[in-house]
């Protein structure tokens, strides 16, 4: 791929790069590095032929790609690639603090797949696309019974007592017991 300055850049994984126009910009606060609109990072340390190669990215425990960059003082800092792409290619006129991956794939850092967002917008999006289903069972904030209690109700109590009697024993409404009996809850 030939950049604006005439440098030849060699990506490590050609399959990742589409045939679209690939743009690159110098990374803010790191003048020795450039980033592409597809999320590739290159160090401007040239070999004797003026060739630079794509830097390897790592994945953090949350599944996001990051890269270790050195500033002018030779101090290293881990930077998340999606944030670098957003800062370089996506205007943030409303000063939103987070970046959302539109398709929910955390390592798809193409500029067309990310957008600036608020924490609330990010959470709502995660529910809409099914990434976040929320807490289930007794971990839910609205659960009235613990999982062990539901098991006891299912195992023995349903045969011996009415739904109303069981509801009174556990301090819940009769419909809750009915839902347990019918495997709804």
Phi and psi in degrees as GROMACS dihedral restraints (atoms count N, CA, C in turn):
[ dihedral_restraints ]
;  ai    aj    ak    al  type     phi  dphi    fc
    3     4     5     6     1  -105.5    20    10
    4     5     6     7     1   125.1    20    10
    6     7     8     9     1   -86.3    20    10
    7     8     9    10     1   176.8    20    10
    9    10    11    12     1   -63.0    20    10
   10    11    12    13     1   -30.6    20    10
   12    13    14    15     1   -88.3    20    10
   13    14    15    16     1     3.0    20    10
   15    16    17    18     1    89.3    20    10
   16    17    18    19     1     0.4    20    10
   18    19    20    21     1   -71.9    20    10
   19    20    21    22     1   148.9    20    10
   21    22    23    24     1  -102.5    20    10
   22    23    24    25     1   124.2    20    10
   24    25    26    27     1  -109.7    20    10
   25    26    27    28     1   136.4    20    10
   27    28    29    30     1  -116.7    20    10
   28    29    30    31     1   104.1    20    10
   30    31    32    33     1   -66.9    20    10
   31    32    33    34     1   147.9    20    10
   33    34    35    36     1   -74.8    20    10
   34    35    36    37     1   -29.8    20    10
   36    37    38    39     1  -126.8    20    10
   37    38    39    40     1    95.3    20    10
   39    40    41    42     1   -64.5    20    10
   40    41    42    43     1   -25.6    20    10
   42    43    44    45     1   -65.2    20    10
   43    44    45    46     1   -30.8    20    10
   45    46    47    48     1   -67.8    20    10
   46    47    48    49     1   -29.8    20    10
   48    49    50    51     1   -92.2    20    10
   49    50    51    52     1   128.3    20    10
   51    52    53    54     1   -84.7    20    10
   52    53    54    55     1   179.5    20    10
   54    55    56    57     1   -86.3    20    10
   55    56    57    58     1     4.0    20    10
   57    58    59    60     1   -68.2    20    10
   58    59    60    61     1   168.3    20    10
   60    61    62    63     1   -65.5    20    10
   61    62    63    64     1   120.5    20    10
   63    64    65    66     1   -98.5    20    10
   64    65    66    67     1   122.6    20    10
   66    67    68    69     1  -105.1    20    10
   67    68    69    70     1   153.9    20    10
   69    70    71    72     1  -140.5    20    10
   70    71    72    73     1   152.0    20    10
   72    73    74    75     1  -138.1    20    10
   73    74    75    76     1   154.0    20    10
   75    76    77    78     1   -70.5    20    10
   76    77    78    79     1   137.6    20    10
   78    79    80    81     1   -76.1    20    10
   79    80    81    82     1   129.8    20    10
   81    82    83    84     1   -54.3    20    10
   82    83    84    85     1   136.5    20    10
   84    85    86    87     1    69.6    20    10
   85    86    87    88     1     2.2    20    10
   87    88    89    90     1  -138.8    20    10
   88    89    90    91     1    77.6    20    10
   90    91    92    93     1   -64.6    20    10
   91    92    93    94     1   -15.3    20    10
   93    94    95    96     1   -92.2    20    10
   94    95    96    97     1     9.1    20    10
   96    97    98    99     1  -133.2    20    10
   97    98    99   100     1   147.7    20    10
   99   100   101   102     1  -124.4    20    10
  100   101   102   103     1   155.2    20    10
  102   103   104   105     1  -129.0    20    10
  103   104   105   106     1   143.6    20    10
  105   106   107   108     1   -95.6    20    10
  106   107   108   109     1   164.4    20    10
  108   109   110   111     1   -70.2    20    10
  109   110   111   112     1    -5.0    20    10
  111   112   113   114     1  -102.4    20    10
  112   113   114   115     1     0.5    20    10
  114   115   116   117     1    94.9    20    10
  115   116   117   118     1    14.1    20    10
  117   118   119   120     1   -90.6    20    10
  118   119   120   121     1   143.1    20    10
  120   121   122   123     1  -119.0    20    10
  121   122   123   124     1   135.7    20    10
  123   124   125   126     1  -125.2    20    10
  124   125   126   127     1   140.4    20    10
  126   127   128   129     1   -91.8    20    10
  127   128   129   130     1   139.1    20    10
  129   130   131   132     1   -88.3    20    10
  130   131   132   133     1    33.3    20    10
  132   133   134   135     1   -91.4    20    10
  133   134   135   136     1   105.6    20    10
  135   136   137   138     1   -82.6    20    10
  136   137   138   139     1   147.9    20    10
  138   139   140   141     1   -89.0    20    10
  139   140   141   142     1  -174.9    20    10
  141   142   143   144     1   -65.0    20    10
  142   143   144   145     1   -14.7    20    10
  144   145   146   147     1  -100.0    20    10
  145   146   147   148     1     4.9    20    10
  147   148   149   150     1    75.7    20    10
  148   149   150   151     1    24.2    20    10
  150   151   152   153     1  -103.9    20    10
  151   152   153   154     1   136.5    20    10
  153   154   155   156     1  -121.0    20    10
  154   155   156   157     1   151.5    20    10
  156   157   158   159     1  -117.5    20    10
  157   158   159   160     1   156.1    20    10
  159   160   161   162     1   -64.5    20    10
  160   161   162   163     1   140.3    20    10
  162   163   164   165     1   -83.0    20    10
  163   164   165   166     1   147.9    20    10
  165   166   167   168     1   -75.4    20    10
  166   167   168   169     1   139.4    20    10
  168   169   170   171     1  -106.5    20    10
  169   170   171   172     1   149.4    20    10
  171   172   173   174     1  -109.3    20    10
  172   173   174   175     1   167.4    20    10
  174   175   176   177     1  -118.1    20    10
  175   176   177   178     1   130.3    20    10
  177   178   179   180     1   -83.1    20    10
  178   179   180   181     1   176.1    20    10
  180   181   182   183     1   -65.0    20    10
  181   182   183   184     1   -17.0    20    10
  183   184   185   186     1   -91.6    20    10
  184   185   186   187     1    -4.8    20    10
  186   187   188   189     1    97.1    20    10
  187   188   189   190     1     4.7    20    10
  189   190   191   192     1   -90.7    20    10
  190   191   192   193     1   143.4    20    10
  192   193   194   195     1   -78.9    20    10
  193   194   195   196     1   140.1    20    10
  195   196   197   198     1  -140.4    20    10
  196   197   198   199     1   165.3    20    10
  198   199   200   201     1  -140.5    20    10
  199   200   201   202     1   148.3    20    10
  201   202   203   204     1   -97.4    20    10
  202   203   204   205     1   119.4    20    10
  204   205   206   207     1  -117.6    20    10
  205   206   207   208     1   148.1    20    10
  207   208   209   210     1  -110.1    20    10
  208   209   210   211     1   132.3    20    10
  210   211   212   213     1   -83.8    20    10
  211   212   213   214     1  -175.4    20    10
  213   214   215   216     1   -62.7    20    10
  214   215   216   217     1   -23.2    20    10
  216   217   218   219     1   -89.2    20    10
  217   218   219   220     1     8.6    20    10
  219   220   221   222     1    64.7    20    10
  220   221   222   223     1    28.3    20    10
  222   223   224   225     1   -96.1    20    10
  223   224   225   226     1   125.2    20    10
  225   226   227   228     1   -85.9    20    10
  226   227   228   229     1   144.3    20    10
  228   229   230   231     1  -143.4    20    10
  229   230   231   232     1   137.3    20    10
  231   232   233   234     1   -80.8    20    10
  232   233   234   235     1   128.2    20    10
  234   235   236   237     1  -122.9    20    10
  235   236   237   238     1   134.4    20    10
  237   238   239   240     1   -75.7    20    10
  238   239   240   241     1   132.3    20    10
  240   241   242   243     1   -64.8    20    10
  241   242   243   244     1   -40.8    20    10
  243   244   245   246     1   -62.5    20    10
  244   245   246   247     1   -33.1    20    10
  246   247   248   249     1   -70.5    20    10
  247   248   249   250     1   -39.8    20    10
  249   250   251   252     1   -63.8    20    10
  250   251   252   253     1   -41.6    20    10
  252   253   254   255     1   -63.3    20    10
  253   254   255   256     1   -46.3    20    10
  255   256   257   258     1   -61.5    20    10
  256   257   258   259     1   -44.6    20    10
  258   259   260   261     1   -62.9    20    10
  259   260   261   262     1   -34.2    20    10
  261   262   263   264     1   -83.2    20    10
  262   263   264   265     1   -34.5    20    10
  264   265   266   267     1  -121.5    20    10
  265   266   267   268     1   -10.1    20    10
  267   268   269   270     1  -122.8    20    10
  268   269   270   271     1   115.6    20    10
  270   271   272   273     1   -61.0    20    10
  271   272   273   274     1   143.9    20    10
  273   274   275   276     1  -122.9    20    10
  274   275   276   277     1    66.4    20    10
  276   277   278   279     1   -63.9    20    10
  277   278   279   280     1   -27.8    20    10
  279   280   281   282     1   -97.3    20    10
  280   281   282   283     1     8.7    20    10
  282   283   284   285     1    52.1    20    10
  283   284   285   286     1    45.6    20    10
  285   286   287   288     1   -74.4    20    10
  286   287   288   289     1   140.4    20    10
  288   289   290   291     1   -86.7    20    10
  289   290   291   292     1   -19.4    20    10
  291   292   293   294     1  -116.7    20    10
  292   293   294   295     1   166.3    20    10
  294   295   296   297     1  -118.8    20    10
  295   296   297   298     1   133.7    20    10
  297   298   299   300     1  -109.7    20    10
  298   299   300   301     1   135.3    20    10
  300   301   302   303     1   -89.4    20    10
  301   302   303   304     1   112.0    20    10
  303   304   305   306     1   -57.0    20    10
  304   305   306   307     1   -39.8    20    10
  306   307   308   309     1   -90.7    20    10
  307   308   309   310     1     1.4    20    10
  309   310   311   312     1    80.2    20    10
  310   311   312   313     1     0.2    20    10
  312   313   314   315     1   -93.3    20    10
  313   314   315   316     1   111.4    20    10
  315   316   317   318     1   -66.5    20    10
  316   317   318   319     1   -22.3    20    10
  318   319   320   321     1  -104.6    20    10
  319   320   321   322     1    11.9    20    10
  321   322   323   324     1   -94.1    20    10
  322   323   324   325     1    91.3    20    10
  324   325   326   327     1  -101.5    20    10
  325   326   327   328     1    22.6    20    10
  327   328   329   330     1   -64.8    20    10
  328   329   330   331     1   142.0    20    10
  330   331   332   333     1   -60.1    20    10
  331   332   333   334     1   -28.9    20    10
  333   334   335   336     1   -75.6    20    10
  334   335   336   337     1    -9.5    20    10
  336   337   338   339     1  -101.0    20    10
  337   338   339   340     1    -4.9    20    10
  339   340   341   342     1  -121.7    20    10
  340   341   342   343     1   156.4    20    10
  342   343   344   345     1  -152.5    20    10
  343   344   345   346     1   153.0    20    10
  345   346   347   348     1   -73.1    20    10
  346   347   348   349     1   143.5    20    10
  348   349   350   351     1  -153.1    20    10
  349   350   351   352     1   166.6    20    10
  351   352   353   354     1   -90.2    20    10
  352   353   354   355     1   169.3    20    10
  354   355   356   357     1   -59.8    20    10
  355   356   357   358     1   -44.2    20    10
  357   358   359   360     1   -60.5    20    10
  358   359   360   361     1   -46.5    20    10
  360   361   362   363     1   -61.6    20    10
  361   362   363   364     1   -39.7    20    10
  363   364   365   366     1   -63.9    20    10
  364   365   366   367     1   -43.8    20    10
  366   367   368   369     1   -66.4    20    10
  367   368   369   370     1   -45.9    20    10
  369   370   371   372     1   -59.0    20    10
  370   371   372   373     1   -43.7    20    10
  372   373   374   375     1   -61.4    20    10
  373   374   375   376     1   -40.6    20    10
  375   376   377   378     1   -63.7    20    10
  376   377   378   379     1   -34.9    20    10
  378   379   380   381     1   -71.7    20    10
  379   380   381   382     1   -41.5    20    10
  381   382   383   384     1   -60.8    20    10
  382   383   384   385     1   -39.7    20    10
  384   385   386   387     1   -94.5    20    10
  385   386   387   388     1     3.3    20    10
  387   388   389   390     1    86.3    20    10
  388   389   390   391     1    10.8    20    10
  390   391   392   393     1   -73.2    20    10
  391   392   393   394     1   -34.7    20    10
  393   394   395   396     1  -118.4    20    10
  394   395   396   397     1   117.3    20    10
  396   397   398   399     1  -102.7    20    10
  397   398   399   400     1    -4.4    20    10
  399   400   401   402     1    80.0    20    10
  400   401   402   403     1   168.5    20    10
  402   403   404   405     1   -67.6    20    10
  403   404   405   406     1   145.3    20    10
  405   406   407   408     1  -117.1    20    10
  406   407   408   409     1   160.1    20    10
  408   409   410   411     1    62.3    20    10
  409   410   411   412     1  -140.2    20    10
  411   412   413   414     1   -75.0    20    10
  412   413   414   415     1    -2.3    20    10
  414   415   416   417     1   -85.1    20    10
  415   416   417   418     1   -11.2    20    10
  417   418   419   420     1   -71.7    20    10
  418   419   420   421     1   144.0    20    10
  420   421   422   423     1   -68.8    20    10
  421   422   423   424     1   -13.8    20    10
  423   424   425   426     1  -105.3    20    10
  424   425   426   427     1     3.4    20    10
  426   427   428   429     1   -66.0    20    10
  427   428   429   430     1   134.4    20    10
  429   430   431   432     1   -97.7    20    10
  430   431   432   433     1   -22.2    20    10
  432   433   434   435     1  -126.6    20    10
  433   434   435   436     1   149.8    20    10
  435   436   437   438     1   -81.4    20    10
  436   437   438   439     1   158.2    20    10
  438   439   440   441     1   -57.7    20    10
  439   440   441   442     1   -39.7    20    10
  441   442   443   444     1   -63.8    20    10
  442   443   444   445     1   -36.3    20    10
  444   445   446   447     1   -66.2    20    10
  445   446   447   448     1   -42.0    20    10
  447   448   449   450     1   -62.6    20    10
  448   449   450   451     1   -40.1    20    10
  450   451   452   453     1   -62.4    20    10
  451   452   453   454     1   -42.5    20    10
  453   454   455   456     1   -62.8    20    10
  454   455   456   457     1   -42.0    20    10
  456   457   458   459     1   -61.4    20    10
  457   458   459   460     1   -45.1    20    10
  459   460   461   462     1   -66.3    20    10
  460   461   462   463     1   -41.4    20    10
  462   463   464   465     1   -69.0    20    10
  463   464   465   466     1   -44.6    20    10
  465   466   467   468     1  -132.8    20    10
  466   467   468   469     1   -38.7    20    10
  468   469   470   471     1   -67.2    20    10
  469   470   471   472     1   -31.3    20    10
  471   472   473   474     1   -64.3    20    10
  472   473   474   475     1   -26.3    20    10
  474   475   476   477     1   -81.1    20    10
  475   476   477   478     1   -25.6    20    10
  477   478   479   480     1   -99.2    20    10
  478   479   480   481     1   -29.3    20    10
  480   481   482   483     1  -127.6    20    10
  481   482   483   484     1   160.9    20    10
  483   484   485   486     1   -78.0    20    10
  484   485   486   487     1   164.0    20    10
  486   487   488   489     1   -58.7    20    10
  487   488   489   490     1   -39.6    20    10
  489   490   491   492     1   -64.4    20    10
  490   491   492   493     1   -41.1    20    10
  492   493   494   495     1   -66.5    20    10
  493   494   495   496     1   -42.4    20    10
  495   496   497   498     1   -66.2    20    10
  496   497   498   499     1   -41.3    20    10
  498   499   500   501     1   -59.2    20    10
  499   500   501   502     1   -42.1    20    10
  501   502   503   504     1   -65.8    20    10
  502   503   504   505     1   -39.5    20    10
  504   505   506   507     1   -61.1    20    10
  505   506   507   508     1   -37.4    20    10
  507   508   509   510     1  -101.6    20    10
  508   509   510   511     1    -1.2    20    10
  510   511   512   513     1    70.5    20    10
  511   512   513   514     1    35.9    20    10
  513   514   515   516     1  -126.9    20    10
  514   515   516   517     1   172.5    20    10
  516   517   518   519     1   -81.8    20    10
  517   518   519   520     1   159.5    20    10
  519   520   521   522     1   -58.4    20    10
  520   521   522   523     1   -36.1    20    10
  522   523   524   525     1   -61.4    20    10
  523   524   525   526     1   -33.7    20    10
  525   526   527   528     1   -61.3    20    10
  526   527   528   529     1   -44.4    20    10
  528   529   530   531     1   -67.0    20    10
  529   530   531   532     1   -40.3    20    10
  531   532   533   534     1   -59.9    20    10
  532   533   534   535     1   -41.4    20    10
  534   535   536   537     1   -65.4    20    10
  535   536   537   538     1   -36.9    20    10
  537   538   539   540     1   -66.0    20    10
  538   539   540   541     1   -46.6    20    10
  540   541   542   543     1   -56.6    20    10
  541   542   543   544     1   -38.2    20    10
  543   544   545   546     1   -96.1    20    10
  544   545   546   547     1    13.7    20    10
  546   547   548   549     1    55.8    20    10
  547   548   549   550     1    34.7    20    10
  549   550   551   552     1   -88.5    20    10
  550   551   552   553     1   -38.4    20    10
